[in-house]
Amino acid sequence: MQWSLILLFLMAQCCFMDCQLYQFHYINENKTWTEAQQYCREKHTDLVTVTNMKDMKRLINISAGDQKEAWIGLNDPINGIRTWRWSLPGVEFNESETNWNPGEPWDRWISNCGILGWNARWFNAYCTYQSFFLCYDDKMILIKENKTWEEALYYCRGHHHDLVTITNMDKEKQVQEKVKNASTPFVWIGLRFNCSRNVWFWVCDNWTWNEQKDDCNMFGAMEAGGEHRWFQRNGSERFNFICTN
């Protein structure tokens, strides 16, 4: 059975559990936007990318105690026409998920970098301004060992954190980049079918194997090649898999 365009439905189903793929870090050092980007890329993954309001709420909670503005991974590298972009390559800027302060961004053509203000709203600022900043870690690891889905689950929980979850389109693209290097035709992800509820769901920290009483042995895997579509596979098959830290 092939299925791939059920992603939006599965994102909604993830409300059963709080699945997080990124770790955010508030860095209380004053740096320019470019210096902050370099720091984040060297010590973490990049300046934060805010692709949905759930991410925004997490950022607000992290920075709330400091009440000080902080760089985020948002900039406008081209003068003349406003074209805001995220620092992380390949992640699209979604106008419908912005959190600009009223009146922002205004046309200060040398103010081309985005900053999270004390009121949790976005401002455009001079990129040479010295500010605290927010980094994030993308902790996805492709494990090139062939295991059943259950073995992959326990491997990830024993050596890392959990099997990977995919809760928005940007995260799906990043997983797709990882699976290109797999040595098996499919790669296990943290998705399984619950027979009693007749629903696919993501498994996260608070889910245990014993909770699956009506075991269908149906699990989700992403194809390593082609269009990286999602497939239903039997849990006894052995594939590479992706863990998160």
FISE-679560 format. One record per residue: chain; residue in one letter; x, y, z of N, C-alpha, C in turn. Coordinates in nm, 3 decimals. Layout:
N
 cadena residuo     n.u     n.v     n.w    ca.u    ca.v    ca.w     c.u     c.v     c.w
      A       a       X       Y       Z       X       Y       Z       X       Y       Z
...
***
This chain:
245
 cadena residuo     n.u     n.v     n.w    ca.u    ca.v    ca.w     c.u     c.v     c.w
      A       m   0.085  -0.120   0.000   0.000   0.000   0.000   0.088   0.124   0.000
      A       q   0.067   0.214  -0.092   0.144   0.339  -0.101   0.060   0.453  -0.046
      A       w   0.122   0.540   0.031   0.051   0.659   0.078   0.155   0.765   0.109
      A       s   0.132   0.886   0.059   0.230   0.990   0.082   0.166   1.125   0.113
      A       l   0.050   1.154   0.055  -0.009   1.286   0.072  -0.106   1.289   0.188
      A       i  -0.076   1.208   0.292  -0.158   1.208   0.413  -0.090   1.292   0.519
      A       l   0.014   1.366   0.481   0.098   1.435   0.577   0.019   1.534   0.662
      A       l  -0.067   1.614   0.599  -0.141   1.713   0.676  -0.231   1.647   0.779
      A       f  -0.294   1.534   0.742  -0.375   1.460   0.836  -0.291   1.410   0.952
      A       l  -0.173   1.359   0.921  -0.086   1.304   1.025  -0.033   1.415   1.116
      A       m  -0.014   1.534   1.062   0.027   1.645   1.147  -0.078   1.670   1.253
      A       a  -0.206   1.665   1.212  -0.314   1.684   1.308  -0.315   1.573   1.412
      A       q  -0.288   1.448   1.367  -0.289   1.336   1.460  -0.175   1.346   1.562
      A       c  -0.073   1.424   1.531   0.040   1.434   1.623   0.000   1.504   1.753
      A       c  -0.121   1.559   1.756  -0.166   1.623   1.878  -0.184   1.522   1.991
      A       f  -0.185   1.391   1.960  -0.190   1.291   2.067  -0.070   1.306   2.160
      A       m   0.044   1.352   2.106   0.167   1.364   2.182   0.241   1.488   2.136
      A       d   0.331   1.535   2.220   0.407   1.656   2.187   0.538   1.616   2.122
      A       c   0.538   1.605   1.989   0.658   1.561   1.916   0.743   1.682   1.881
      A       q   0.867   1.685   1.922   0.956   1.795   1.891   1.078   1.741   1.819
      A       l   1.117   1.808   1.712   1.234   1.766   1.635   1.354   1.856   1.662
      A       y   1.328   1.979   1.708   1.435   2.074   1.726   1.456   2.106   1.875
      A       q   1.581   2.142   1.908   1.612   2.198   2.038   1.652   2.343   2.017
      A       f   1.592   2.436   2.092   1.622   2.578   2.080   1.716   2.620   2.193
      A       h   1.807   2.713   2.160   1.906   2.759   2.258   1.912   2.912   2.255
      A       y   1.890   2.973   2.371   1.899   3.119   2.385   2.042   3.154   2.425
      A       i   2.115   3.223   2.338   2.255   3.255   2.361   2.266   3.400   2.405
      A       n   2.305   3.421   2.531   2.314   3.559   2.584   2.452   3.618   2.566
      A       e   2.492   3.625   2.438   2.614   3.694   2.397   2.576   3.794   2.289
      A       n   2.635   3.911   2.294   2.604   4.014   2.195   2.687   3.993   2.069
      A       k   2.617   3.972   1.958   2.684   3.953   1.829   2.600   4.017   1.719
      A       t   2.665   4.050   1.606   2.591   4.093   1.489   2.515   3.972   1.433
      A       w   2.424   3.998   1.338   2.347   3.886   1.282   2.439   3.785   1.215
      A       t   2.538   3.832   1.138   2.630   3.742   1.068   2.715   3.663   1.167
      A       e   2.762   3.730   1.273   2.838   3.660   1.376   2.754   3.556   1.447
      A       a   2.627   3.590   1.473   2.537   3.496   1.539   2.510   3.374   1.449
      A       q   2.492   3.400   1.320   2.471   3.290   1.225   2.592   3.197   1.224
      A       q   2.713   3.254   1.221   2.835   3.174   1.220   2.847   3.092   1.348
      A       y   2.817   3.154   1.461   2.823   3.085   1.590   2.728   2.966   1.592
      A       c   2.605   2.989   1.549   2.504   2.883   1.550   2.543   2.768   1.456
      A       r   2.598   2.802   1.340   2.636   2.698   1.244   2.756   2.617   1.292
      A       e   2.842   2.679   1.372   2.960   2.608   1.423   2.926   2.520   1.543
      A       k   2.840   2.570   1.632   2.814   2.500   1.758   2.680   2.428   1.762
      A       h   2.591   2.463   1.671   2.458   2.400   1.667   2.426   2.366   1.522
      A       t   2.308   2.405   1.475   2.274   2.382   1.334   2.266   2.514   1.259
      A       d   2.190   2.611   1.312   2.175   2.740   1.246   2.100   2.832   1.341
      A       l   2.085   2.960   1.301   1.990   3.047   1.370   1.851   2.986   1.357
      A       v   1.764   3.015   1.451   1.633   2.949   1.452   1.551   2.983   1.328
      A       t   1.481   2.883   1.282   1.384   2.896   1.174   1.246   2.873   1.235
      A       v   1.155   2.968   1.215   1.022   2.958   1.273   0.924   2.926   1.161
      A       t   0.884   2.799   1.151   0.799   2.757   1.040   0.654   2.740   1.078
      A       n   0.620   2.753   1.206   0.480   2.743   1.247   0.463   2.811   1.382
      A       m   0.340   2.834   1.423   0.313   2.906   1.546   0.350   2.825   1.669
      A       k   0.357   2.693   1.656   0.402   2.611   1.769   0.548   2.642   1.799
      A       d   0.630   2.655   1.693   0.769   2.696   1.712   0.776   2.832   1.779
      A       m   0.691   2.924   1.733   0.692   3.060   1.787   0.661   3.059   1.936
      A       k   0.563   2.979   1.979   0.528   2.973   2.121   0.643   2.919   2.203
      A       r   0.717   2.822   2.149   0.833   2.769   2.221   0.941   2.875   2.234
      A       l   0.963   2.955   2.129   1.063   3.061   2.134   1.024   3.166   2.237
      A       i   0.895   3.199   2.242   0.847   3.298   2.339   0.874   3.250   2.480
      A       n   0.847   3.122   2.506   0.869   3.067   2.640   1.017   3.066   2.677
      A       i   1.104   3.039   2.579   1.248   3.032   2.605   1.305   3.170   2.639
      A       s   1.261   3.272   2.566   1.320   3.405   2.581   1.244   3.494   2.678
      A       a   1.131   3.446   2.730   1.044   3.531   2.812   1.115   3.585   2.936
      A       g   1.196   3.501   3.001   1.260   3.543   3.124   1.365   3.649   3.105
      A       d   1.423   3.659   2.986   1.529   3.756   2.961   1.476   3.892   2.918
      A       q   1.359   3.892   2.855   1.298   4.017   2.811   1.396   4.102   2.731
      A       k   1.473   4.039   2.644   1.570   4.111   2.561   1.559   4.057   2.420
      A       e   1.572   4.147   2.321   1.561   4.104   2.183   1.670   4.004   2.146
      A       a   1.643   3.922   2.045   1.738   3.819   2.003   1.724   3.795   1.854
      A       w   1.841   3.781   1.786   1.839   3.751   1.643   1.772   3.617   1.618
      A       i   1.695   3.609   1.509   1.647   3.482   1.455   1.701   3.469   1.313
      A       g   1.685   3.352   1.253   1.747   3.327   1.123   1.672   3.384   1.005
      A       l   1.636   3.511   1.013   1.556   3.575   0.909   1.632   3.695   0.854
      A       n   1.647   3.699   0.720   1.713   3.814   0.661   1.664   3.837   0.520
      A       d   1.697   3.955   0.469   1.659   3.997   0.334   1.788   4.030   0.260
      A       p   1.847   3.934   0.190   1.979   3.955   0.131   1.979   4.039   0.005
      A       i   1.863   4.072  -0.050   1.856   4.143  -0.178   1.792   4.279  -0.157
      A       n   1.861   4.384  -0.189   1.804   4.518  -0.182   1.717   4.545  -0.305
      A       g   1.619   4.632  -0.288   1.532   4.671  -0.399   1.392   4.616  -0.383
      A       i   1.379   4.486  -0.370   1.248   4.423  -0.348   1.259   4.336  -0.224
      A       r   1.166   4.353  -0.131   1.171   4.275  -0.008   1.154   4.126  -0.038
      A       t   1.254   4.046  -0.003   1.250   3.901  -0.021   1.307   3.837   0.105
      A       w   1.223   3.819   0.204   1.270   3.763   0.330   1.297   3.614   0.314
      A       r   1.405   3.569   0.378   1.445   3.429   0.370   1.490   3.381   0.508
      A       w   1.485   3.251   0.526   1.541   3.190   0.646   1.687   3.155   0.621
      A       s   1.766   3.161   0.727   1.908   3.131   0.717   1.934   2.988   0.672
      A       l   1.851   2.895   0.718   1.870   2.755   0.683   1.836   2.732   0.536
      A       p   1.929   2.684   0.453   1.902   2.663   0.310   1.788   2.565   0.287
      A       g   1.704   2.597   0.191   1.598   2.507   0.151   1.468   2.522   0.226
      A       v   1.464   2.610   0.327   1.341   2.631   0.403   1.273   2.757   0.352
      A       e   1.150   2.744   0.308   1.078   2.856   0.249   1.021   2.948   0.357
      A       f   1.016   3.077   0.327   0.956   3.175   0.416   0.806   3.181   0.387
      A       n   0.726   3.155   0.488   0.581   3.149   0.474   0.518   3.276   0.529
      A       e   0.463   3.359   0.441   0.404   3.486   0.483   0.288   3.467   0.580
      A       s   0.219   3.354   0.571   0.102   3.331   0.657   0.141   3.295   0.800
      A       e   0.270   3.267   0.824   0.315   3.228   0.958   0.409   3.332   1.018
      A       t   0.395   3.457   0.977   0.482   3.562   1.030   0.427   3.616   1.162
      A       n   0.513   3.683   1.235   0.473   3.741   1.363   0.533   3.881   1.378
      A       w   0.524   3.959   1.268   0.581   4.094   1.267   0.509   4.185   1.367
      A       n   0.584   4.274   1.427   0.526   4.380   1.508   0.446   4.473   1.416
      A       p   0.336   4.530   1.463   0.260   4.622   1.376   0.350   4.729   1.315
      A       g   0.339   4.746   1.183   0.421   4.843   1.111   0.552   4.786   1.058
      A       e   0.586   4.664   1.097   0.706   4.597   1.050   0.669   4.491   0.945
      A       p   0.760   4.458   0.854   0.888   4.526   0.834   0.870   4.650   0.748
      A       w   0.932   4.759   0.783   0.921   4.877   0.699   1.049   4.894   0.618
      A       d   1.042   4.979   0.518   1.143   4.981   0.413   1.269   5.056   0.452
      A       r   1.340   5.002   0.551   1.474   5.051   0.581   1.568   4.956   0.508
      A       w   1.617   4.999   0.396   1.686   4.906   0.305   1.820   4.855   0.357
      A       i   1.869   4.916   0.465   1.990   4.861   0.525   1.957   4.786   0.655
      A       s   1.828   4.771   0.682   1.783   4.695   0.800   1.727   4.563   0.750
      A       n   1.816   4.474   0.720   1.776   4.354   0.647   1.779   4.225   0.729
      A       c   1.780   4.237   0.860   1.786   4.116   0.944   1.672   4.116   1.044
      A       g   1.623   3.995   1.073   1.508   3.981   1.162   1.549   3.956   1.305
      A       i   1.478   4.018   1.397   1.508   4.005   1.539   1.378   3.982   1.616
      A       l   1.384   3.898   1.717   1.269   3.872   1.804   1.272   3.975   1.916
      A       g   1.167   4.060   1.923   1.164   4.168   2.020   1.124   4.123   2.159
      A       w   1.135   4.215   2.254   1.099   4.184   2.393   0.953   4.144   2.407
      A       n   0.869   4.188   2.313   0.726   4.156   2.317   0.693   4.032   2.235
      A       a   0.797   3.956   2.195   0.783   3.831   2.118   0.738   3.855   1.975
      A       r   0.745   3.980   1.928   0.715   4.012   1.789   0.845   4.029   1.711
      A       w   0.835   4.020   1.577   0.952   4.034   1.492   0.971   4.180   1.449
      A       f   1.096   4.220   1.442   1.135   4.352   1.392   1.245   4.333   1.288
      A       n   1.255   4.427   1.192   1.373   4.425   1.106   1.471   4.528   1.161
      A       a   1.598   4.490   1.165   1.700   4.573   1.230   1.827   4.575   1.147
      A       y   1.917   4.669   1.181   2.047   4.674   1.116   2.123   4.546   1.148
      A       c   2.176   4.481   1.047   2.244   4.352   1.067   2.372   4.367   1.149
      A       t   2.424   4.489   1.160   2.545   4.512   1.237   2.515   4.540   1.385
      A       y   2.387   4.544   1.420   2.347   4.566   1.559   2.392   4.447   1.644
      A       q   2.438   4.472   1.766   2.483   4.366   1.857   2.365   4.320   1.943
      A       s   2.337   4.191   1.939   2.221   4.139   2.012   2.245   3.995   2.057
      A       f   2.167   3.952   2.157   2.159   3.810   2.189   2.096   3.740   2.069
      A       f   2.094   3.606   2.069   2.039   3.536   1.953   1.991   3.397   1.992
      A       l   1.918   3.336   1.901   1.857   3.205   1.923   1.908   3.106   1.819
      A       c   1.969   2.997   1.866   2.015   2.888   1.780   1.922   2.768   1.797
      A       y   1.935   2.674   1.706   1.864   2.548   1.725   1.951   2.432   1.676
      A       d   1.920   2.315   1.729   1.985   2.191   1.689   1.886   2.103   1.615
      A       d   1.924   2.057   1.498   1.846   1.959   1.423   1.912   1.824   1.447
      A       k   1.858   1.748   1.539   1.923   1.626   1.583   1.864   1.504   1.513
      A       m   1.889   1.493   1.384   1.847   1.375   1.309   1.969   1.297   1.264
      A       i   1.968   1.167   1.287   2.083   1.083   1.254   2.034   0.961   1.176
      A       l   2.090   0.940   1.058   2.060   0.821   0.979   2.144   0.706   1.031
      A       i   2.080   0.599   1.075   2.150   0.480   1.123   2.151   0.376   1.011
      A       k   2.269   0.347   0.959   2.280   0.252   0.848   2.295   0.109   0.900
      A       e   2.204   0.067   0.981   2.193  -0.070   1.027   2.055  -0.121   0.991
      A       n   2.045  -0.247   0.952   1.918  -0.303   0.911   1.846  -0.366   1.030
      A       k   1.734  -0.306   1.068   1.660  -0.354   1.184   1.510  -0.353   1.155
      A       t   1.436  -0.436   1.231   1.290  -0.429   1.225   1.248  -0.296   1.285
      A       w   1.119  -0.260   1.268   1.073  -0.133   1.323   1.089  -0.130   1.475
      A       e   1.051  -0.238   1.541   1.061  -0.243   1.687   1.206  -0.231   1.732
      A       e   1.296  -0.302   1.664   1.438  -0.294   1.698   1.491  -0.152   1.677
      A       a   1.446  -0.088   1.569   1.487   0.050   1.541   1.439   0.143   1.652
      A       l   1.315   0.124   1.697   1.260   0.207   1.804   1.346   0.197   1.929
      A       y   1.377   0.076   1.972   1.453   0.058   2.095   1.599   0.099   2.079
      A       y   1.652   0.084   1.958   1.788   0.133   1.933   1.793   0.285   1.953
      A       c   1.699   0.356   1.890   1.697   0.502   1.902   1.680   0.546   2.047
      A       r   1.592   0.478   2.120   1.568   0.517   2.258   1.684   0.478   2.350
      A       g   1.760   0.377   2.311   1.873   0.336   2.392   1.999   0.416   2.366
      A       h   2.018   0.460   2.240   2.141   0.528   2.202   2.122   0.677   2.175
      A       h   2.000   0.719   2.146   1.975   0.859   2.112   1.851   0.908   2.187
      A       h   1.746   0.943   2.115   1.624   0.990   2.182   1.503   0.909   2.138
      A       d   1.470   0.914   2.009   1.353   0.843   1.959   1.362   0.831   1.808
      A       l   1.272   0.751   1.749   1.258   0.750   1.604   1.205   0.886   1.560
      A       v   1.243   0.927   1.440   1.210   1.061   1.394   1.060   1.077   1.371
      A       t   1.010   1.197   1.401   0.872   1.234   1.370   0.875   1.348   1.268
      A       i   0.773   1.356   1.184   0.765   1.457   1.079   0.634   1.533   1.097
      A       t   0.642   1.656   1.144   0.521   1.730   1.180   0.494   1.852   1.093
      A       n   0.580   1.880   0.995   0.549   1.985   0.896   0.631   1.960   0.770
      A       m   0.602   2.035   0.665   0.663   2.009   0.536   0.813   2.037   0.536
      A       d   0.858   2.137   0.612   1.000   2.166   0.616   1.077   2.052   0.679
      A       k   1.022   1.993   0.785   1.089   1.880   0.849   1.090   1.759   0.757
      A       e   0.984   1.745   0.676   0.982   1.634   0.582   1.097   1.649   0.481
      A       k   1.121   1.771   0.435   1.229   1.794   0.338   1.364   1.759   0.398
      A       q   1.383   1.789   0.526   1.510   1.759   0.590   1.530   1.608   0.607
      A       v   1.422   1.537   0.638   1.431   1.391   0.647   1.462   1.333   0.509
      A       q   1.401   1.390   0.406   1.427   1.343   0.270   1.575   1.354   0.235
      A       e   1.641   1.461   0.281   1.784   1.476   0.256   1.863   1.367   0.326
      A       k   1.820   1.330   0.445   1.890   1.226   0.520   1.878   1.090   0.452
      A       v   1.757   1.055   0.406   1.735   0.919   0.355   1.804   0.895   0.222
      A       k   1.850   0.999   0.154   1.921   0.982   0.027   2.048   0.898   0.044
      A       n   2.102   0.897   0.165   2.226   0.825   0.191   2.202   0.686   0.250
      A       a   2.078   0.641   0.251   2.047   0.511   0.310   2.099   0.397   0.223
      A       s   2.122   0.282   0.285   2.168   0.163   0.213   2.055   0.063   0.190
      A       t   1.934   0.100   0.229   1.816   0.016   0.207   1.714   0.094   0.126
      A       p   1.622   0.028   0.056   1.527   0.100  -0.028   1.426   0.184   0.050
      A       f   1.406   0.151   0.177   1.317   0.227   0.263   1.388   0.257   0.394
      A       v   1.336   0.357   0.464   1.393   0.396   0.593   1.278   0.409   0.693
      A       w   1.292   0.344   0.809   1.187   0.353   0.911   1.178   0.494   0.970
      A       i   1.055   0.539   0.992   1.028   0.662   1.066   0.935   0.625   1.182
      A       g   0.915   0.717   1.274   0.841   0.686   1.396   0.691   0.690   1.379
      A       l   0.640   0.613   1.285   0.499   0.615   1.250   0.443   0.474   1.249
      A       r   0.327   0.455   1.313   0.268   0.322   1.313   0.116   0.331   1.311
      A       f   0.053   0.217   1.288  -0.092   0.213   1.276  -0.153   0.152   1.402
      A       n  -0.257   0.216   1.454  -0.331   0.166   1.568  -0.460   0.104   1.517
      A       c  -0.472  -0.028   1.530  -0.587  -0.098   1.473  -0.717  -0.064   1.544
      A       s  -0.712  -0.054   1.675  -0.836  -0.031   1.749  -0.893   0.107   1.721
      A       r  -0.807   0.206   1.698  -0.854   0.341   1.665  -0.862   0.365   1.515
      A       n  -0.804   0.274   1.438  -0.803   0.287   1.292  -0.737   0.418   1.249
      A       v  -0.618   0.444   1.306  -0.552   0.571   1.279  -0.401   0.552   1.280
      A       w  -0.331   0.627   1.194  -0.186   0.635   1.198  -0.146   0.739   1.301
      A       f  -0.036   0.717   1.373   0.008   0.815   1.471   0.158   0.808   1.489
      A       w   0.213   0.920   1.539   0.357   0.928   1.568   0.383   0.877   1.707
      A       v   0.493   0.806   1.726   0.530   0.759   1.859   0.635   0.854   1.916
      A       c   0.611   0.899   2.039   0.702   0.992   2.105   0.737   0.937   2.243
      A       d   0.800   1.020   2.326   0.857   0.977   2.452   0.760   0.897   2.540
      A       n   0.634   0.944   2.544   0.540   0.885   2.640   0.464   0.766   2.583
      A       w   0.505   0.717   2.468   0.441   0.598   2.412   0.529   0.476   2.437
      A       t   0.466   0.366   2.480   0.540   0.242   2.504   0.481   0.131   2.418
      A       w   0.562   0.029   2.396   0.519  -0.082   2.311   0.394  -0.150   2.365
      A       n   0.380  -0.156   2.496   0.266  -0.224   2.557   0.133  -0.156   2.530
      A       e   0.137  -0.029   2.486   0.014   0.042   2.457  -0.051  -0.007   2.330
      A       q   0.023  -0.078   2.247  -0.032  -0.131   2.123  -0.084  -0.273   2.150
      A       k  -0.207  -0.284   2.196  -0.262  -0.414   2.233  -0.312  -0.490   2.110
      A       d  -0.364  -0.417   2.013  -0.415  -0.479   1.891  -0.311  -0.456   1.782
      A       d  -0.211  -0.543   1.778  -0.094  -0.519   1.695  -0.119  -0.559   1.550
      A       c  -0.124  -0.460   1.460  -0.143  -0.486   1.317  -0.009  -0.511   1.247
      A       n   0.099  -0.475   1.315   0.233  -0.486   1.256   0.246  -0.402   1.129
      A       m   0.184  -0.284   1.130   0.187  -0.192   1.017   0.260  -0.065   1.059
      A       f   0.363  -0.029   0.981   0.448   0.084   1.018   0.478   0.171   0.897
      A       g   0.521   0.294   0.923   0.552   0.388   0.816   0.700   0.391   0.784
      A       a   0.730   0.395   0.654   0.868   0.406   0.607   0.872   0.503   0.489
      A       m   0.983   0.572   0.476   1.003   0.663   0.362   1.095   0.596   0.262
      A       e   1.060   0.606   0.134   1.148   0.547   0.032   1.275   0.631   0.021
      A       a   1.388   0.561   0.008   1.517   0.629   0.006   1.543   0.700  -0.126
      A       g   1.483   0.654  -0.233   1.503   0.715  -0.364   1.374   0.773  -0.419
      A       g   1.374   0.800  -0.548   1.254   0.850  -0.614   1.204   0.980  -0.554
      A       e   1.075   0.985  -0.522   1.013   1.105  -0.468   1.007   1.104  -0.315
      A       h   1.071   1.005  -0.254   1.073   0.993  -0.108   0.933   0.988  -0.050
      A       r   0.848   0.909  -0.115   0.711   0.894  -0.067   0.708   0.802   0.055
      A       w   0.595   0.803   0.124   0.577   0.720   0.242   0.503   0.592   0.204
      A       f   0.545   0.482   0.265   0.483   0.354   0.238   0.450   0.282   0.368
      A       q   0.347   0.201   0.362   0.317   0.110   0.471   0.399  -0.016   0.453
      A       r   0.473  -0.055   0.556   0.556  -0.175   0.548   0.532  -0.265   0.668
      A       n   0.559  -0.394   0.649   0.548  -0.490   0.758   0.663  -0.470   0.856
      A       g   0.633  -0.471   0.986   0.733  -0.440   1.087   0.847  -0.538   1.095
      A       s   0.833  -0.656   1.036   0.941  -0.755   1.040   1.048  -0.730   0.934
      A       e   1.020  -0.642   0.837   1.121  -0.607   0.737   1.235  -0.529   0.804
      A       r   1.352  -0.534   0.744   1.469  -0.472   0.803   1.521  -0.358   0.715
      A       f   1.520  -0.238   0.772   1.564  -0.119   0.700   1.655  -0.033   0.787
      A       n   1.724   0.063   0.722   1.787   0.171   0.794   1.678   0.253   0.865
      A       f   1.719   0.344   0.951   1.618   0.425   1.023   1.682   0.556   1.068
      A       i   1.598   0.650   1.107   1.645   0.781   1.150   1.608   0.804   1.295
      A       c   1.708   0.838   1.376   1.688   0.870   1.517   1.698   1.021   1.537
      A       t   1.643   1.068   1.645   1.664   1.207   1.690   1.732   1.204   1.825
      A       n   1.809   1.309   1.855   1.875   1.321   1.985   1.793   1.410   2.077
***
